[in-house]
Each structure stands twice: as C-alpha cells, then as structure tokens.
Amino acid sequence: MRKWKVAFFLLFFTVIAAIGFILIMLFIPSNAEKPAMTETEGETAFHVTATKAELNKFVSYYLQKEAGSVPFDYDVYIGNEVELYGSIPVFATDIDYHMTFEPEAQADGNIILRQSGLRVGLLDVPASYVLKTAEKAGAFPDWVRVVPNEELIYVSLGDMELDNGMGVKVEEFNLEKDDIKFAVLFNEEAAP
C-alpha cells in the first residue's frame, strides 16, 4: 500500500507543479513590444483606382439616389470624354441635348470639365445657355459649380460632404488610357 501512496502523492504534486508552472507562465509579461503607431498629421489617404465602367456605375447610382428630386433631367456617361445627356424645358416642351466635356485634373484634387461639343436638335444654341439653364434649375449638387460664360463645370471634390467624414481628391483622370485614380481621405477631426 505504501508504494501506491508514494506514487499517488508524486503524481498529485507533479500535476500541481505543472498547473502552477502554466499559471506562472501565463501571468509573466512577455517581452514582445507593441509596435508604435506612427502619428500622421491631418488626413490619412487610401488610394483607389477605377475604370470608366466602374466610375459610370458609381455616377449613375449617385444621380439616381441624390439627384432624383431635381426637375432638370440629365444623365452622365464617361467614355473618352465626359458626356452629359439631358433635356431643357423650352416653353411647353422639353428639348434633348448632348454635351461633351474634356476633363482636366487639377493639382488641388478637383476636376474641371471644359465643354467641347454640344448638340441640341438642329438648333444652334450656345453652350452657355444650356449650362445657365442647368445652373438655375439647381440640377447639380453644391460641390459642382457651373461657369456658363466660360463653358465649363468645376467639380470641387474637396467640398463634397460624405456622411462618414471622408473626402475625395482626384490624382489621375486620363479617360483615353482608362487611368482614373482617387485618394480617399480620412480626417479624424472631421469624423462624426
């Protein structure tokens, strides 16, 4: 009987020692250091690349969601140029038009759309008239400024307000090469 008692206590103390060793190992701090987060001043940018097809899908979604209540009817298509299709109210009817713009990325991250073509049925209507009519109708969001006399549209992406405190800047906007790059900016101070 004595051998069993010795074997039992030896096994019992071995189990207790093993549990104690495991507990000690769990509570001793590790020497692994948490990497220091580098502080960035102001904004953090994520770079996004898009194709014309993806950008068309996004613009179409945005127009359906945000501009659905505007009385001025228009669609935007992005091919090798930015194309604006729509209709303008003249007397008791609407007249269809098609305008084309050459996009130009600015150093400040915004886009200028310079009017390069206009078709309004068979009539010779100045582009400034169509742009002025669109501007008066309030067809565009606040961050899109129409400059009828210069026949251009200024897309101020920096003024576009997103719900999550993020912003957008264009980095590249070459439609012929299908090279479209944006920086999505996160500013902690502007976040809700």
C-alpha positions as CSV (number, residue, x, y, z in Angstrom):
1,M,0.0,0.0,0.0
2,R,2.8,2.3,0.7
3,K,4.0,2.3,-2.9
4,W,0.6,3.4,-4.1
5,K,0.6,6.3,-1.6
6,V,4.0,7.4,-2.8
7,A,3.0,7.1,-6.4
8,F,-0.3,9.0,-5.8
9,F,1.4,11.9,-4.0
10,L,4.2,12.0,-6.6
11,L,1.6,12.2,-9.4
12,F,-0.5,14.7,-7.4
13,F,2.5,17.0,-6.8
14,T,3.5,16.7,-10.5
15,V,0.1,17.8,-11.6
16,I,0.0,20.7,-9.1
17,A,3.6,21.7,-10.2
18,A,2.5,21.6,-13.9
19,I,-0.6,23.7,-13.2
20,G,1.5,26.2,-11.2
21,F,4.1,26.4,-13.9
22,I,1.4,27.1,-16.6
23,L,-0.2,29.8,-14.4
24,I,3.2,31.4,-13.7
25,M,3.9,31.4,-17.5
26,L,0.5,33.0,-18.2
27,F,1.0,35.9,-15.8
28,I,4.6,36.8,-16.5
29,P,4.6,39.7,-19.0
30,S,6.0,38.8,-22.4
31,N,8.9,40.8,-23.9
32,A,7.1,41.4,-27.2
33,E,6.7,45.1,-27.7
34,K,3.7,46.6,-29.3
35,P,4.8,48.5,-32.4
36,A,4.4,52.2,-32.1
37,M,1.7,53.8,-34.3
38,T,3.2,56.5,-36.4
39,E,1.3,59.7,-36.0
40,T,0.1,61.3,-39.2
41,E,-0.7,65.0,-39.3
42,G,-4.2,65.8,-40.5
43,E,-5.5,63.3,-43.1
44,T,-4.8,59.7,-44.0
45,A,-5.2,58.7,-47.6
46,F,-6.3,55.5,-49.2
47,H,-5.6,55.3,-52.9
48,V,-8.3,53.9,-55.2
49,T,-8.1,53.0,-58.9
50,A,-11.2,52.8,-61.0
51,T,-12.1,52.1,-64.6
52,K,-14.5,54.1,-66.7
53,A,-17.1,51.3,-66.4
54,E,-16.8,51.4,-62.6
55,L,-17.0,55.2,-62.5
56,N,-20.1,55.2,-64.7
57,K,-21.8,52.8,-62.3
58,F,-21.0,55.0,-59.3
59,V,-22.1,58.2,-61.1
60,S,-25.3,56.5,-62.2
61,Y,-26.0,55.3,-58.7
62,Y,-25.3,58.8,-57.2
63,L,-27.6,60.5,-59.7
64,Q,-30.4,58.1,-59.0
65,K,-30.0,58.5,-55.3
66,E,-29.1,62.1,-54.8
67,A,-30.5,64.0,-57.8
68,G,-33.8,62.2,-58.2
69,S,-35.8,65.2,-56.9
70,V,-34.3,67.8,-59.3
71,P,-36.7,69.0,-62.0
72,F,-33.8,69.2,-64.5
73,D,-33.3,65.8,-66.2
74,Y,-29.8,64.7,-67.1
75,D,-27.5,61.6,-67.3
76,V,-23.7,61.5,-67.3
77,Y,-21.7,59.0,-69.2
78,I,-17.9,58.7,-69.0
79,G,-16.3,57.5,-72.2
80,N,-13.2,59.1,-73.7
81,E,-14.9,62.3,-72.7
82,V,-17.5,63.2,-70.1
83,E,-20.9,63.2,-71.8
84,L,-24.0,65.0,-70.4
85,Y,-27.3,63.9,-71.8
86,G,-30.5,65.7,-70.8
87,S,-33.4,67.9,-71.7
88,I,-34.1,71.5,-71.1
89,P,-37.6,73.0,-70.7
90,V,-38.5,75.4,-73.5
91,F,-42.0,76.8,-73.5
92,A,-44.3,73.8,-73.1
93,T,-41.9,71.1,-74.2
94,D,-38.5,69.6,-73.4
95,I,-35.6,69.7,-75.9
96,D,-33.0,67.0,-75.7
97,Y,-29.3,67.9,-75.7
98,H,-25.9,66.2,-75.6
99,M,-22.8,68.0,-74.3
100,T,-19.3,66.7,-74.2
101,F,-16.6,67.8,-71.9
102,E,-12.8,67.3,-71.7
103,P,-11.9,66.5,-68.1
104,E,-8.8,68.1,-66.6
105,A,-7.5,67.0,-63.2
106,Q,-6.3,69.9,-61.0
107,A,-3.3,69.9,-58.6
108,D,-5.8,70.6,-55.7
109,G,-7.6,67.3,-56.4
110,N,-10.6,68.8,-58.2
111,I,-11.7,68.4,-61.8
112,I,-12.5,71.0,-64.5
113,L,-14.8,69.8,-67.3
114,R,-14.3,72.0,-70.3
115,Q,-17.2,72.0,-72.8
116,S,-16.0,70.6,-76.1
117,G,-19.2,69.8,-78.0
118,L,-23.0,70.5,-78.0
119,R,-25.9,69.1,-79.9
120,V,-29.4,70.5,-79.4
121,G,-31.6,69.0,-82.1
122,L,-30.9,71.1,-85.2
123,L,-30.8,74.4,-83.4
124,D,-27.6,76.4,-82.8
125,V,-27.9,77.0,-79.1
126,P,-24.9,78.4,-77.2
127,A,-23.5,76.0,-74.6
128,S,-23.6,78.9,-72.0
129,Y,-27.4,78.9,-72.4
130,V,-27.7,75.2,-71.6
131,L,-25.3,75.5,-68.7
132,K,-27.0,78.6,-67.3
133,T,-30.4,76.8,-67.5
134,A,-29.0,73.8,-65.6
135,E,-27.4,76.1,-63.0
136,K,-30.7,78.0,-62.4
137,A,-32.6,74.7,-62.1
138,G,-30.3,73.6,-59.3
139,A,-29.6,70.4,-61.1
140,F,-26.2,69.9,-59.6
141,P,-25.0,69.4,-56.0
142,D,-23.4,72.3,-54.2
143,W,-19.9,71.0,-54.8
144,V,-20.4,71.2,-58.6
145,R,-20.1,74.8,-59.9
146,V,-21.3,75.7,-63.3
147,V,-19.5,78.6,-65.0
148,P,-21.7,79.3,-68.1
149,N,-19.7,82.2,-69.5
150,E,-16.5,80.1,-69.6
151,E,-18.5,77.0,-70.8
152,L,-17.1,74.8,-68.0
153,I,-18.1,72.8,-64.9
154,Y,-15.9,72.8,-61.9
155,V,-16.2,69.7,-59.8
156,S,-14.9,70.6,-56.3
157,L,-14.4,67.1,-54.8
158,G,-12.9,68.7,-51.7
159,D,-16.3,70.3,-51.0
160,M,-18.2,67.0,-51.4
161,E,-19.5,66.1,-48.0
162,L,-19.6,62.4,-47.2
163,D,-21.5,61.1,-44.1
164,N,-18.5,59.4,-42.6
165,G,-16.2,62.4,-42.5
166,M,-14.2,61.2,-45.5
167,G,-13.2,63.3,-48.5
168,V,-12.1,62.6,-52.1
169,K,-9.3,64.0,-54.3
170,V,-8.6,63.1,-57.9
171,E,-5.0,62.0,-58.6
172,E,-5.2,60.9,-62.2
173,F,-8.1,61.4,-64.6
174,N,-7.0,60.2,-68.0
175,L,-10.0,58.7,-69.8
176,E,-8.3,57.7,-73.0
177,K,-5.9,55.4,-71.1
178,D,-8.6,54.4,-68.6
179,D,-6.3,55.6,-65.8
180,I,-8.6,57.0,-63.0
181,K,-7.1,57.3,-59.5
182,F,-8.6,58.9,-56.4
183,A,-7.3,59.5,-52.9
184,V,-10.0,58.8,-50.3
185,L,-9.1,61.0,-47.3
186,F,-9.9,60.3,-43.7
187,N,-9.6,63.2,-41.3
188,E,-10.0,62.2,-37.7
189,E,-11.0,65.8,-36.7
190,A,-13.8,65.8,-39.3
191,A,-15.2,62.4,-38.4
192,P,-18.5,62.3,-36.7
